[in-house]
Amino acid sequence: MANHKSALKRIRSNEAKRLTNKYQHKTTRNAIKKLRELTDKKEAELFFPSVISMLDKLAKKNVIHANKASNLKSGLAKHVVATL
C-alpha cells in the first residue's frame, strides 16, 4: 500500500483513467465491428468519419498506438470503398 498522500491520489486517478480508457476503447471496437458489418455503401460512408474520429482520439491519448490507429483506418477505408 502507498505511504504518501500523492501516491494515494495517483492510485485513485489511475483507476479513473483506466476505466475511461477501457470504456472508450470498447466503444470504438464496437463501432469498428458495426462498420465492418454494414453492407449499404451510403450508411458506411456516413458512419466512417465518426469511427475515424474515435480512432484518432484514442491514438492522441495513447490508448492505442498511432500506427495501429493508422492501420485500422486504412483497412476500414478499403472496406468502405469496396462495400456494394
Phi and psi in radians as a Rosetta constraint file:
Dihedral C 1 N 2 CA 2 C 2 CIRCULARHARMONIC -1.236 0.35
Dihedral N 2 CA 2 C 2 N 3 CIRCULARHARMONIC 2.585 0.35
Dihedral C 2 N 3 CA 3 C 3 CIRCULARHARMONIC -1.824 0.35
Dihedral N 3 CA 3 C 3 N 4 CIRCULARHARMONIC -0.319 0.35
Dihedral C 3 N 4 CA 4 C 4 CIRCULARHARMONIC -1.867 0.35
Dihedral N 4 CA 4 C 4 N 5 CIRCULARHARMONIC 2.624 0.35
Dihedral C 4 N 5 CA 5 C 5 CIRCULARHARMONIC -1.018 0.35
Dihedral N 5 CA 5 C 5 N 6 CIRCULARHARMONIC -0.752 0.35
Dihedral C 5 N 6 CA 6 C 6 CIRCULARHARMONIC -1.152 0.35
Dihedral N 6 CA 6 C 6 N 7 CIRCULARHARMONIC -0.604 0.35
Dihedral C 6 N 7 CA 7 C 7 CIRCULARHARMONIC -1.203 0.35
Dihedral N 7 CA 7 C 7 N 8 CIRCULARHARMONIC -0.668 0.35
Dihedral C 7 N 8 CA 8 C 8 CIRCULARHARMONIC -1.121 0.35
Dihedral N 8 CA 8 C 8 N 9 CIRCULARHARMONIC -0.719 0.35
Dihedral C 8 N 9 CA 9 C 9 CIRCULARHARMONIC -1.136 0.35
Dihedral N 9 CA 9 C 9 N 10 CIRCULARHARMONIC -0.702 0.35
Dihedral C 9 N 10 CA 10 C 10 CIRCULARHARMONIC -1.075 0.35
Dihedral N 10 CA 10 C 10 N 11 CIRCULARHARMONIC -0.705 0.35
Dihedral C 10 N 11 CA 11 C 11 CIRCULARHARMONIC -1.068 0.35
Dihedral N 11 CA 11 C 11 N 12 CIRCULARHARMONIC -0.791 0.35
Dihedral C 11 N 12 CA 12 C 12 CIRCULARHARMONIC -1.110 0.35
Dihedral N 12 CA 12 C 12 N 13 CIRCULARHARMONIC -0.794 0.35
Dihedral C 12 N 13 CA 13 C 13 CIRCULARHARMONIC -1.206 0.35
Dihedral N 13 CA 13 C 13 N 14 CIRCULARHARMONIC -0.636 0.35
Dihedral C 13 N 14 CA 14 C 14 CIRCULARHARMONIC -1.087 0.35
Dihedral N 14 CA 14 C 14 N 15 CIRCULARHARMONIC -0.698 0.35
Dihedral C 14 N 15 CA 15 C 15 CIRCULARHARMONIC -1.140 0.35
Dihedral N 15 CA 15 C 15 N 16 CIRCULARHARMONIC -0.735 0.35
Dihedral C 15 N 16 CA 16 C 16 CIRCULARHARMONIC -1.107 0.35
Dihedral N 16 CA 16 C 16 N 17 CIRCULARHARMONIC -0.758 0.35
Dihedral C 16 N 17 CA 17 C 17 CIRCULARHARMONIC -1.149 0.35
Dihedral N 17 CA 17 C 17 N 18 CIRCULARHARMONIC -0.670 0.35
Dihedral C 17 N 18 CA 18 C 18 CIRCULARHARMONIC -1.075 0.35
Dihedral N 18 CA 18 C 18 N 19 CIRCULARHARMONIC -0.764 0.35
Dihedral C 18 N 19 CA 19 C 19 CIRCULARHARMONIC -1.158 0.35
Dihedral N 19 CA 19 C 19 N 20 CIRCULARHARMONIC -0.703 0.35
Dihedral C 19 N 20 CA 20 C 20 CIRCULARHARMONIC -1.103 0.35
Dihedral N 20 CA 20 C 20 N 21 CIRCULARHARMONIC -0.817 0.35
Dihedral C 20 N 21 CA 21 C 21 CIRCULARHARMONIC -1.070 0.35
Dihedral N 21 CA 21 C 21 N 22 CIRCULARHARMONIC -0.741 0.35
Dihedral C 21 N 22 CA 22 C 22 CIRCULARHARMONIC -1.075 0.35
Dihedral N 22 CA 22 C 22 N 23 CIRCULARHARMONIC -0.770 0.35
Dihedral C 22 N 23 CA 23 C 23 CIRCULARHARMONIC -1.089 0.35
Dihedral N 23 CA 23 C 23 N 24 CIRCULARHARMONIC -0.854 0.35
Dihedral C 23 N 24 CA 24 C 24 CIRCULARHARMONIC -1.138 0.35
Dihedral N 24 CA 24 C 24 N 25 CIRCULARHARMONIC -0.690 0.35
Dihedral C 24 N 25 CA 25 C 25 CIRCULARHARMONIC -1.128 0.35
Dihedral N 25 CA 25 C 25 N 26 CIRCULARHARMONIC -0.786 0.35
Dihedral C 25 N 26 CA 26 C 26 CIRCULARHARMONIC -1.144 0.35
Dihedral N 26 CA 26 C 26 N 27 CIRCULARHARMONIC -0.714 0.35
Dihedral C 26 N 27 CA 27 C 27 CIRCULARHARMONIC -1.064 0.35
Dihedral N 27 CA 27 C 27 N 28 CIRCULARHARMONIC -0.741 0.35
Dihedral C 27 N 28 CA 28 C 28 CIRCULARHARMONIC -1.154 0.35
Dihedral N 28 CA 28 C 28 N 29 CIRCULARHARMONIC -0.737 0.35
Dihedral C 28 N 29 CA 29 C 29 CIRCULARHARMONIC -1.068 0.35
Dihedral N 29 CA 29 C 29 N 30 CIRCULARHARMONIC -0.718 0.35
Dihedral C 29 N 30 CA 30 C 30 CIRCULARHARMONIC -1.126 0.35
Dihedral N 30 CA 30 C 30 N 31 CIRCULARHARMONIC -0.684 0.35
Dihedral C 30 N 31 CA 31 C 31 CIRCULARHARMONIC -1.136 0.35
Dihedral N 31 CA 31 C 31 N 32 CIRCULARHARMONIC -0.681 0.35
Dihedral C 31 N 32 CA 32 C 32 CIRCULARHARMONIC -1.109 0.35
Dihedral N 32 CA 32 C 32 N 33 CIRCULARHARMONIC -0.781 0.35
Dihedral C 32 N 33 CA 33 C 33 CIRCULARHARMONIC -1.044 0.35
Dihedral N 33 CA 33 C 33 N 34 CIRCULARHARMONIC -0.762 0.35
Dihedral C 33 N 34 CA 34 C 34 CIRCULARHARMONIC -1.084 0.35
Dihedral N 34 CA 34 C 34 N 35 CIRCULARHARMONIC -0.748 0.35
Dihedral C 34 N 35 CA 35 C 35 CIRCULARHARMONIC -1.114 0.35
Dihedral N 35 CA 35 C 35 N 36 CIRCULARHARMONIC -0.710 0.35
Dihedral C 35 N 36 CA 36 C 36 CIRCULARHARMONIC -1.175 0.35
Dihedral N 36 CA 36 C 36 N 37 CIRCULARHARMONIC -0.470 0.35
Dihedral C 36 N 37 CA 37 C 37 CIRCULARHARMONIC -1.451 0.35
Dihedral N 37 CA 37 C 37 N 38 CIRCULARHARMONIC -0.285 0.35
Dihedral C 37 N 38 CA 38 C 38 CIRCULARHARMONIC -1.154 0.35
Dihedral N 38 CA 38 C 38 N 39 CIRCULARHARMONIC 2.410 0.35
Dihedral C 38 N 39 CA 39 C 39 CIRCULARHARMONIC -1.961 0.35
Dihedral N 39 CA 39 C 39 N 40 CIRCULARHARMONIC -0.306 0.35
Dihedral C 39 N 40 CA 40 C 40 CIRCULARHARMONIC -1.483 0.35
Dihedral N 40 CA 40 C 40 N 41 CIRCULARHARMONIC 2.161 0.35
Dihedral C 40 N 41 CA 41 C 41 CIRCULARHARMONIC -1.104 0.35
Dihedral N 41 CA 41 C 41 N 42 CIRCULARHARMONIC -0.740 0.35
Dihedral C 41 N 42 CA 42 C 42 CIRCULARHARMONIC -1.117 0.35
Dihedral N 42 CA 42 C 42 N 43 CIRCULARHARMONIC -0.754 0.35
Dihedral C 42 N 43 CA 43 C 43 CIRCULARHARMONIC -1.059 0.35
Dihedral N 43 CA 43 C 43 N 44 CIRCULARHARMONIC -0.791 0.35
Dihedral C 43 N 44 CA 44 C 44 CIRCULARHARMONIC -1.083 0.35
Dihedral N 44 CA 44 C 44 N 45 CIRCULARHARMONIC -0.729 0.35
Dihedral C 44 N 45 CA 45 C 45 CIRCULARHARMONIC -1.165 0.35
Dihedral N 45 CA 45 C 45 N 46 CIRCULARHARMONIC -0.569 0.35
Dihedral C 45 N 46 CA 46 C 46 CIRCULARHARMONIC -1.293 0.35
Dihedral N 46 CA 46 C 46 N 47 CIRCULARHARMONIC -0.626 0.35
Dihedral C 46 N 47 CA 47 C 47 CIRCULARHARMONIC -1.426 0.35
Dihedral N 47 CA 47 C 47 N 48 CIRCULARHARMONIC -0.452 0.35
Dihedral C 47 N 48 CA 48 C 48 CIRCULARHARMONIC -0.954 0.35
Dihedral N 48 CA 48 C 48 N 49 CIRCULARHARMONIC -0.861 0.35
Dihedral C 48 N 49 CA 49 C 49 CIRCULARHARMONIC -1.058 0.35
Dihedral N 49 CA 49 C 49 N 50 CIRCULARHARMONIC -0.606 0.35
Dihedral C 49 N 50 CA 50 C 50 CIRCULARHARMONIC -1.200 0.35
Dihedral N 50 CA 50 C 50 N 51 CIRCULARHARMONIC -0.635 0.35
Dihedral C 50 N 51 CA 51 C 51 CIRCULARHARMONIC -1.188 0.35
Dihedral N 51 CA 51 C 51 N 52 CIRCULARHARMONIC -0.723 0.35
Dihedral C 51 N 52 CA 52 C 52 CIRCULARHARMONIC -1.062 0.35
Dihedral N 52 CA 52 C 52 N 53 CIRCULARHARMONIC -0.733 0.35
Dihedral C 52 N 53 CA 53 C 53 CIRCULARHARMONIC -1.069 0.35
Dihedral N 53 CA 53 C 53 N 54 CIRCULARHARMONIC -0.752 0.35
Dihedral C 53 N 54 CA 54 C 54 CIRCULARHARMONIC -1.053 0.35
Dihedral N 54 CA 54 C 54 N 55 CIRCULARHARMONIC -0.793 0.35
Dihedral C 54 N 55 CA 55 C 55 CIRCULARHARMONIC -1.093 0.35
Dihedral N 55 CA 55 C 55 N 56 CIRCULARHARMONIC -0.745 0.35
Dihedral C 55 N 56 CA 56 C 56 CIRCULARHARMONIC -1.086 0.35
Dihedral N 56 CA 56 C 56 N 57 CIRCULARHARMONIC -0.714 0.35
Dihedral C 56 N 57 CA 57 C 57 CIRCULARHARMONIC -1.142 0.35
Dihedral N 57 CA 57 C 57 N 58 CIRCULARHARMONIC -0.707 0.35
Dihedral C 57 N 58 CA 58 C 58 CIRCULARHARMONIC -1.134 0.35
Dihedral N 58 CA 58 C 58 N 59 CIRCULARHARMONIC -0.697 0.35
Dihedral C 58 N 59 CA 59 C 59 CIRCULARHARMONIC -1.185 0.35
Dihedral N 59 CA 59 C 59 N 60 CIRCULARHARMONIC -0.678 0.35
Dihedral C 59 N 60 CA 60 C 60 CIRCULARHARMONIC -1.105 0.35
Dihedral N 60 CA 60 C 60 N 61 CIRCULARHARMONIC -0.642 0.35
Dihedral C 60 N 61 CA 61 C 61 CIRCULARHARMONIC -1.563 0.35
Dihedral N 61 CA 61 C 61 N 62 CIRCULARHARMONIC 0.113 0.35
Dihedral C 61 N 62 CA 62 C 62 CIRCULARHARMONIC 1.068 0.35
Dihedral N 62 CA 62 C 62 N 63 CIRCULARHARMONIC 0.506 0.35
Dihedral C 62 N 63 CA 63 C 63 CIRCULARHARMONIC -1.325 0.35
Dihedral N 63 CA 63 C 63 N 64 CIRCULARHARMONIC -0.692 0.35
Dihedral C 63 N 64 CA 64 C 64 CIRCULARHARMONIC -2.169 0.35
Dihedral N 64 CA 64 C 64 N 65 CIRCULARHARMONIC 2.764 0.35
Dihedral C 64 N 65 CA 65 C 65 CIRCULARHARMONIC -1.215 0.35
Dihedral N 65 CA 65 C 65 N 66 CIRCULARHARMONIC 2.544 0.35
Dihedral C 65 N 66 CA 66 C 66 CIRCULARHARMONIC -1.042 0.35
Dihedral N 66 CA 66 C 66 N 67 CIRCULARHARMONIC -0.670 0.35
Dihedral C 66 N 67 CA 67 C 67 CIRCULARHARMONIC -1.192 0.35
Dihedral N 67 CA 67 C 67 N 68 CIRCULARHARMONIC -0.618 0.35
Dihedral C 67 N 68 CA 68 C 68 CIRCULARHARMONIC -1.133 0.35
Dihedral N 68 CA 68 C 68 N 69 CIRCULARHARMONIC -0.730 0.35
Dihedral C 68 N 69 CA 69 C 69 CIRCULARHARMONIC -1.064 0.35
Dihedral N 69 CA 69 C 69 N 70 CIRCULARHARMONIC -0.771 0.35
Dihedral C 69 N 70 CA 70 C 70 CIRCULARHARMONIC -1.072 0.35
Dihedral N 70 CA 70 C 70 N 71 CIRCULARHARMONIC -0.781 0.35
Dihedral C 70 N 71 CA 71 C 71 CIRCULARHARMONIC -1.078 0.35
Dihedral N 71 CA 71 C 71 N 72 CIRCULARHARMONIC -0.784 0.35
Dihedral C 71 N 72 CA 72 C 72 CIRCULARHARMONIC -1.121 0.35
Dihedral N 72 CA 72 C 72 N 73 CIRCULARHARMONIC -0.744 0.35
Dihedral C 72 N 73 CA 73 C 73 CIRCULARHARMONIC -1.088 0.35
Dihedral N 73 CA 73 C 73 N 74 CIRCULARHARMONIC -0.726 0.35
Dihedral C 73 N 74 CA 74 C 74 CIRCULARHARMONIC -1.089 0.35
Dihedral N 74 CA 74 C 74 N 75 CIRCULARHARMONIC -0.828 0.35
Dihedral C 74 N 75 CA 75 C 75 CIRCULARHARMONIC -1.106 0.35
Dihedral N 75 CA 75 C 75 N 76 CIRCULARHARMONIC -0.697 0.35
Dihedral C 75 N 76 CA 76 C 76 CIRCULARHARMONIC -1.192 0.35
Dihedral N 76 CA 76 C 76 N 77 CIRCULARHARMONIC -0.646 0.35
Dihedral C 76 N 77 CA 77 C 77 CIRCULARHARMONIC -1.101 0.35
Dihedral N 77 CA 77 C 77 N 78 CIRCULARHARMONIC -0.745 0.35
Dihedral C 77 N 78 CA 78 C 78 CIRCULARHARMONIC -1.094 0.35
Dihedral N 78 CA 78 C 78 N 79 CIRCULARHARMONIC -0.682 0.35
Dihedral C 78 N 79 CA 79 C 79 CIRCULARHARMONIC -1.125 0.35
Dihedral N 79 CA 79 C 79 N 80 CIRCULARHARMONIC -0.753 0.35
Dihedral C 79 N 80 CA 80 C 80 CIRCULARHARMONIC -1.132 0.35
Dihedral N 80 CA 80 C 80 N 81 CIRCULARHARMONIC -0.712 0.35
Dihedral C 80 N 81 CA 81 C 81 CIRCULARHARMONIC -1.151 0.35
Dihedral N 81 CA 81 C 81 N 82 CIRCULARHARMONIC -0.661 0.35
Dihedral C 81 N 82 CA 82 C 82 CIRCULARHARMONIC -1.394 0.35
Dihedral N 82 CA 82 C 82 N 83 CIRCULARHARMONIC -0.241 0.35
Dihedral C 82 N 83 CA 83 C 83 CIRCULARHARMONIC -1.096 0.35
Dihedral N 83 CA 83 C 83 N 84 CIRCULARHARMONIC 2.306 0.35
